[in-house]
Amino acid sequence: MKYKSVALGFSGGMDSITAARRLLSDGYDVKAVTLDMLGEQSMVDSAASAAQEVGVEHYVRYVGEDF
């Protein structure tokens, strides 16, 4: 049973995939969040694909102008 939600910084790499799976197994409702600082669509696509594979919702926010 899911009892809490968590926003997880998500690059689509091994660390964020493992964290998402661990949180899911602990019953969390995981929302994967990717911050796109460089406008690199391939990085965003990779993260989206990994999130889909893990089974979590994925959100992208472009923050390049903020840096």
N, C-alpha and C positions, 0 to 999 in steps of 0.2 A: 504494500500500500504506500502510495506516495504521500508524503506529509509536509514537505517543504520545497520551495523553489529556489534555484540558485542560478545566477548569471555567471558563466565561466568564460574567461578570456580564452579564445580559441584560435590557434593558428592552423590547426589541422595536422600538426606534428605529433610525434609519439607521446610527448608529455601531456598535451591537451587531450588527446584521444584516451590515454590511460586515466586521466583525471575524470573525464566525462563518464567512462565506463564504471569507475569506482563509485562516483556519486550516484549513478543510476542503480548500481547494485545495493547501495545503502538506502535506496528509496526516495532519492531526490528527483524532482522535476527539473531537468537541466535545460537551460537556454544557453546556447553557444553564441558568443559575441566576438566578432572579428573587427578590429579597428584597422582600417586601410589608411595608412599614412602616405603611401607613395603612388596610389592609383594603379596598382599592379593587378590587373584582372586575373592573371593566372594564379596568383596567390589566393585571391578571394575564391576562385573556382575550386582550387585544391581544398581549401578549408570547408567550403560548402559540400563538396563530395565526401569528405571525411565525416562531417556532421551527419549527413544522410546515412552513411554506412553505420555509424554508431547508433543512430535513431533518435537524434535530438533536433529541436528546432534551431535554426541558424539565422542570426541577424548580422548585418554588416553596416558599419558606420564609417563614412569617409571623414577623416579628421586631418587630412593633409594641410588644409588652410590654417588649422589651429597651431601648427608647429612652425 
